[in-house]
Amino acid sequence: MIGDALMDSLGGALGGTNGAGTLPPPRAKVSRGGSAPSAGGFGAELVALLTGPAQPDPLTAALVEAEVHLLPAPALSACRLRFLPGSDFPALAAGDVLKLQLGAGDDPPAVFTGPVTLIGGASGVLELVLGAAAAPLTRVRRNAGYENQGFADLIKLWAGEASLTPGDIDAGPKYAFLAIDAQASLWEWMARLGQAAGVHVWMDADARLNARASRGQPVATWGWGRDLLGLQAELHDPAITAFGGLATGKAKEGAWSAGEKPAGGAAAGGSSAAGGGGIGGALGGALGGALGGGAKPAGRVHITVPGCPALDIASPFALEDCPGGRGDGDWVAIAVEHRFAPGQGFITRATGVPA
């Protein structure tokens, strides 16, 4: 969680006007579901002629704060929205799907889409929590075996059980035989298989299921003293190897106690952290479980930057001019937090591991 003091101190810089040497003012938009963008050009002019100028959306106009926490499986991402409802504020109920967009312009990029899972508030402030579309998979547990199935085949098969839309899914390894048990949910099994295959599994801003490794050019390069607002580098000597513990039970004998048996015979990663959810408690577990066995010995970085809606799970980013060079280089985001408040600004925090 980012402190209010930090938001206040950054408010002027991150919420300024378009004057020379300042950032464009960030904007937020809240809408129901994944509605299509409004018509442009002649179509927009015709609509305005027939209906008059577009009225401010009551959801967007009433928004006073937004927090988004993006985490890979086995954790669940979440979004918290706070409103000061007016007389035209629409009725909302649990299960209604809302989309949050953050950034610059009239139609900023989406950063979260999910169903309303909690409604509360006090003193005239309405608070909503949007849950991850993958939540139904955390409630599905079974004992089952699969023969001659590929990683992508299994991910898509299980996604279909929660009516999730597949996004970018790597082919991954082929399994001659794989057994799963009811001690873990399907969402946790996705995380385990992803960890063994060296890929991240997460829901993107449009509620699509992704399971792929990081690739492509950095979404941004931030520099100390320029636009890198905060940096904590947890680095250590790569010559020092972390103690991994002693093998016990069947694992000591080389058996697949977790039910995983890749065709190539390569050992899979350790078991993932238990699936959680929510906004606060999931962060630590996700950072410890997501790709925990594949993190390079260079450590990780925690950054605070001006709002960057393009930064998502598995997004590559780069840092430069860090004090003493501690943090310089290419990184991959494994946890992302966006926070927006009108008049205060839009900032992004992320944790990255070496690319």
C-alpha positions, 0 to 999 in steps of 0.5 A: 500500500502506498501511503497518503503522504507519498500521494500528496507529495507527488500530487502536483507533479503527477497531476499537473497540466500539459505545460512545458516540462510537466506530465500530461494530467492522468485520467480515469474511466470506469465503465460496465463490462467490456463495452465497445469504444464510442464511435468516432468521426462522422458517427460521433458528430451524428450522435451528438447532433441527435442527442446533444453533447455527451454527459459525464459518465456517473461512474467516472464522475463519482470516482475519488480513488482507485487501487489496482493490485496485479499478481500472478497465480496462485494469488488473485489480482484485485481492484478497489474503487471508492466513489462519492455517489450522486443522484444519478449513480447507477445501482450496482450489485455483486457480480456486475463486471466493471472495467477501470481505465487509467492514463492520458486521453479521453479513452485511457488504457484498461488496467483491470476488468472484474466482477464486483465481489464486495460492496461497502462504505461509510460517511457517504463514500461507496467502496467496491472491490472487484475480484479476479475473473479467475476466482472460480478456478480457486474453488475447483479441486479434483483428482485426475490424470492426463496423458499426452497433453501439452501445457497450453492444452491443459491451461485452455482446458481448465480455463474453459471450466471458468468460461475464461477467455484465453489470451497469450499462452505459450505452447510449453512442455508436453506431458506424457502423463500428469496427475493432479490431486484435490489438495490444490485448486486448478488455479494453483495447479496452473501456477505450479505448471507455469513455474515448472515451465518457466512462465507466468500465469495471470489475468490481464486488464481485459480479463483474458488468461495469459500463460507466457514468459516475458518477451519483447522490448521494455515497456519503459526505461526509468532513470534515477533523478529523472522519472524513477521516483522510488527504488529499493534494490534487494541485490546480493553477490551472485557467487553466494548460493542460497541454501535450498533445503534438504530433499525429503520423502519421495522427492529425495528419491526423485519421484514426482510427489506433486503429481507432475511428470513432464515428458522430458524428465526435467525436474519441475519447480517447487510447490507454489504458495497457497492461493489467496486473494484480496488486496493485502495479504496476497502480495507476499505469498505471490512474490514468494511463490511466483517463479520462485525457483527461477529467480536469478541470484541478482535479487529483485527491485521495488520501484515507484514511477509515474503512472504506467498503465502498460506495466503488467505481470511479465512486462519487461522494464529497464532502469538506468543511472541508479545510485552505484549502479544497483538496479541498472539493467533489464527487469521483469515485473512480477507484481504491479500496483496502480493507484489513482486519485483525482487531483493527486495523480497516478503512480505505479509501484512494481516488483521486478526480477532480472530479465 
